[in-house]
Amino acid sequence: MKKKFVSFLTILGMGAAMFAQEAETAASSAAAAGAMKYLAAAIAVGLACIAGGMAVGKIGAAAMGAMSENPELSGKALPFVGLAEGICLWGMLVGVLILFK
């Protein structure tokens, strides 16, 4: 897991260096800013959805295990799954706000 995170940060660093070297004129800097906006929105939505999926997976598995032992817990477990799905919605909202700023 740690190697994947380091690889991800390396790739982001290389992308940032490429965009920094391209911004020489006003036209290319405006194009780079537009590209960075789309990249930032994609990262916000992507990471939020990955985190939300991981949270729903863990919470859902725990909720199913608890409901198999005590079926009366189903009403108490559903709000926690909904809260984990809310992470994805917040990521999408941040992405929309980035794009339309």
Buried (B, 14 or more C-beta within 10 A) or exposed (E): EEEEEEEEEEEEEEEEEEBEEEBEEEEEEEBBEEEBBEBBBEBBBEBBBEBBBEBBEEBBEEBEEBBEEEEEBEEEBEEBBEEBBEBBEEBBEBBEEBEEE
